[in-house]
Amino acid sequence: MHLSEHFYFDTENGYSGATPLHLHTLSAVSGSWWSGPLDERGIPISYQRDGSPKGYYLMEVDGTRAVVRFRATGKPASHQMRITLDTGFPRPRLGIRRDYRHGELLGNRIEVAQVYSTQVLVNLFDGGPMSSVEYTLGNGPPTPMERVVRTDPFVEELFQRASDTFKPWIEVRPCTHLWAAPLPEDLRPGVHTLTVRAFDDYGQEHMAHKIFEVYSLTDAMVDGE
């Protein structure tokens, strides 16, 4: 499948066991079939169709309990998710995207007028229906995030920009481990720190951080930008 997914078979699926049967589809070592732009080592970055990186898994077994942990190839063990800020503005317009660096429109700087329509998106690479995700802005209270099934805009943009480097049959697929929540509508201009806390389907805790800026277009014009 070359993507990551958790599915639990129960009576609705014709399974009559005492507890649901956990089917865990694992990310591929080759990612999207060793394709895509080259990284700094000259190896294809090979993000998978659901936006998760290529990688492998470590399994710990204690009696009848097994715990699985994902490891992204070439990344530290803590690299378990990607945080993006999606304004939704450039998605249908490839021409606009090409005027920016990859990821710049999903990233670290948004105009204050876009705050009300901006979603925090978290791709928890090995998340599933039993996972939970929340984000915190600065020292504020945690905001629970909702699991959504949709394509990851980060990999949408990558596949559009670098289509000639991917195998011809590869296309973006809906992601089953994506969480979304809106930014506070009253978020003021300034630099903000966003912290994401997640628990995966095995109960393992993961943390990640993102620093971003909200700017006023009027102020930017005064400053000569």
PLY file of the C-alpha trace (Angstrom):
ply
format ascii 1.0
element vertex 225
property float x
property float y
property float z
element edge 224
property int vertex1
property int vertex2
end_header
0.00 0.00 0.00
2.96 2.32 0.66
1.10 4.25 3.35
0.34 3.91 7.07
-3.06 2.92 8.44
-4.72 1.33 11.47
-8.00 -0.55 11.11
-9.97 -2.46 13.74
-12.21 -5.34 12.62
-15.28 -5.94 14.80
-18.72 -7.47 14.48
-19.72 -4.88 11.89
-16.93 -6.27 9.70
-17.87 -9.91 10.32
-15.27 -10.50 13.06
-16.61 -12.20 16.19
-13.59 -12.11 18.50
-13.77 -10.89 22.08
-11.89 -7.73 21.14
-11.45 -6.02 17.76
-8.75 -7.42 15.48
-6.10 -4.75 14.89
-4.81 -4.54 11.32
-1.75 -2.28 11.06
-0.62 -1.35 7.55
3.02 -0.29 7.76
4.89 2.44 5.92
7.27 1.16 3.25
11.06 1.29 3.53
11.05 2.55 -0.07
8.34 5.14 0.61
6.79 5.99 -2.74
8.90 3.42 -4.59
12.22 5.31 -4.20
10.95 8.28 -6.17
10.71 12.03 -5.76
13.30 14.82 -5.52
16.72 13.95 -4.11
17.70 14.85 -0.56
21.11 16.19 0.52
22.55 12.66 0.28
21.34 12.14 -3.28
18.58 9.72 -2.18
14.93 10.24 -3.27
12.92 11.76 -0.39
10.14 9.35 -1.36
7.31 10.72 0.78
4.39 8.34 0.64
1.01 9.13 -0.86
-0.51 9.93 2.55
2.28 12.37 3.42
4.22 10.10 5.77
7.96 9.61 5.27
9.60 6.35 4.29
10.71 4.33 7.29
10.64 1.18 9.37
9.29 -0.08 12.69
10.55 -1.38 16.00
8.40 -3.91 17.86
8.62 -4.60 21.59
6.89 -7.74 22.87
6.04 -8.39 26.52
4.03 -11.59 26.94
0.92 -11.14 24.81
1.35 -7.38 24.42
3.15 -5.89 21.43
4.00 -2.22 21.00
5.14 -0.87 17.64
7.02 2.39 17.08
7.61 4.05 13.73
11.05 5.36 12.77
11.42 7.70 9.78
14.56 6.85 7.83
17.38 9.32 8.47
15.41 11.23 11.11
15.65 11.27 14.93
13.32 8.97 16.87
11.28 12.00 17.94
10.27 12.76 14.32
6.72 11.40 14.53
4.59 14.15 13.00
4.50 17.18 10.72
2.73 20.41 11.70
1.45 22.73 8.97
-0.75 25.83 8.90
-3.17 25.51 6.02
-4.89 28.70 4.85
-6.47 26.77 1.97
-5.83 29.70 -0.38
-3.34 28.34 -2.94
-4.47 24.73 -3.22
-6.39 24.88 -6.52
-3.90 27.22 -8.19
-0.63 25.57 -9.13
0.65 28.79 -10.69
0.55 30.56 -7.34
2.36 27.71 -5.64
5.20 27.87 -8.14
5.91 31.46 -7.07
6.88 30.22 -3.60
9.30 27.74 -2.08
7.81 24.34 -1.31
5.96 24.48 1.99
6.18 28.25 2.30
2.42 28.65 1.88
1.79 26.01 4.55
4.27 27.24 7.03
5.75 29.83 9.21
4.24 33.19 8.23
0.57 34.08 7.70
-1.21 37.41 7.25
-3.56 38.43 10.05
-6.56 38.46 7.67
-5.97 34.74 7.00
-6.07 33.70 10.67
-9.83 33.11 10.74
-9.60 30.58 7.88
-6.36 28.86 8.88
-6.33 25.27 10.09
-3.62 23.68 12.19
-2.93 20.32 10.52
-0.97 17.54 12.18
0.08 14.47 10.24
0.82 11.95 13.00
2.69 9.53 10.78
1.59 6.35 12.55
-1.64 7.60 14.09
-5.01 5.90 13.90
-8.58 5.96 15.22
-7.41 5.30 18.80
-4.93 8.19 18.76
-5.55 11.61 20.32
-3.95 14.93 19.37
-4.10 18.41 20.90
-2.25 21.68 20.39
-1.31 24.53 22.72
-0.45 28.09 21.78
2.12 29.60 24.10
0.97 29.16 27.68
-2.69 28.84 26.71
-5.04 25.92 27.32
-4.84 22.82 25.09
-7.12 22.66 22.06
-8.34 19.17 21.11
-7.94 18.31 17.44
-10.31 16.30 15.25
-9.22 13.37 13.13
-10.11 13.99 9.48
-9.69 11.83 6.41
-8.39 13.95 3.54
-5.25 14.48 1.52
-2.26 16.14 3.18
-1.69 19.53 1.47
2.07 19.26 2.06
2.37 16.16 -0.11
-0.25 17.49 -2.56
2.05 20.41 -3.27
5.16 18.25 -3.41
3.62 15.82 -5.92
2.44 18.73 -8.10
5.76 20.55 -8.07
7.93 17.48 -8.63
5.61 15.29 -10.70
8.37 14.42 -13.16
10.45 12.79 -10.37
7.74 10.39 -9.13
6.68 7.13 -10.72
3.84 7.80 -13.19
1.26 5.70 -11.31
1.75 7.50 -7.97
-0.96 9.89 -6.85
-1.89 11.49 -3.54
-4.20 9.36 -1.39
-6.45 10.38 1.53
-4.58 10.30 4.83
-6.18 8.48 7.79
-3.80 9.98 10.37
-4.41 13.70 9.91
-5.79 15.95 12.66
-7.21 19.46 12.24
-8.30 22.38 14.41
-8.70 26.10 13.66
-6.41 28.80 14.96
-8.07 31.19 17.44
-9.80 33.89 15.38
-8.51 36.65 17.69
-4.85 35.70 17.32
-2.87 38.91 17.13
0.22 39.77 15.06
3.46 38.54 16.54
5.58 35.41 16.86
3.80 32.40 18.36
4.89 28.99 19.59
2.61 26.04 18.89
3.12 22.76 20.77
1.45 19.51 19.73
0.97 16.60 22.12
-0.21 13.26 20.76
-0.81 9.71 21.94
-0.72 7.04 19.24
-2.78 3.85 19.04
-0.30 2.06 21.30
-0.52 4.76 23.98
2.92 6.22 23.27
3.29 9.97 23.80
4.77 12.23 21.11
5.58 15.95 21.18
6.44 18.50 18.49
6.75 22.28 18.24
6.31 24.94 15.57
7.18 28.64 15.65
5.26 30.90 13.29
4.55 34.58 12.72
1.26 36.38 12.22
1.88 39.70 10.46
-0.21 42.70 9.47
-0.07 43.55 5.78
-0.42 47.25 6.65
2.56 47.12 8.99
4.59 45.20 6.40
3.92 47.91 3.79
5.03 50.60 6.25
8.23 48.66 6.89
8.88 48.56 3.14
8.37 44.80 2.61
0 1
1 2
2 3
3 4
4 5
5 6
6 7
7 8
8 9
9 10
10 11
11 12
12 13
13 14
14 15
15 16
16 17
17 18
18 19
19 20
20 21
21 22
22 23
23 24
24 25
25 26
26 27
27 28
28 29
29 30
30 31
31 32
32 33
33 34
34 35
35 36
36 37
37 38
38 39
39 40
40 41
41 42
42 43
43 44
44 45
45 46
46 47
47 48
48 49
49 50
50 51
51 52
52 53
53 54
54 55
55 56
56 57
57 58
58 59
59 60
60 61
61 62
62 63
63 64
64 65
65 66
66 67
67 68
68 69
69 70
70 71
71 72
72 73
73 74
74 75
75 76
76 77
77 78
78 79
79 80
80 81
81 82
82 83
83 84
84 85
85 86
86 87
87 88
88 89
89 90
90 91
91 92
92 93
93 94
94 95
95 96
96 97
97 98
98 99
99 100
100 101
101 102
102 103
103 104
104 105
105 106
106 107
107 108
108 109
109 110
110 111
111 112
112 113
113 114
114 115
115 116
116 117
117 118
118 119
119 120
120 121
121 122
122 123
123 124
124 125
125 126
126 127
127 128
128 129
129 130
130 131
131 132
132 133
133 134
134 135
135 136
136 137
137 138
138 139
139 140
140 141
141 142
142 143
143 144
144 145
145 146
146 147
147 148
148 149
149 150
150 151
151 152
152 153
153 154
154 155
155 156
156 157
157 158
158 159
159 160
160 161
161 162
162 163
163 164
164 165
165 166
166 167
167 168
168 169
169 170
170 171
171 172
172 173
173 174
174 175
175 176
176 177
177 178
178 179
179 180
180 181
181 182
182 183
183 184
184 185
185 186
186 187
187 188
188 189
189 190
190 191
191 192
192 193
193 194
194 195
195 196
196 197
197 198
198 199
199 200
200 201
201 202
202 203
203 204
204 205
205 206
206 207
207 208
208 209
209 210
210 211
211 212
212 213
213 214
214 215
215 216
216 217
217 218
218 219
219 220
220 221
221 222
222 223
223 224
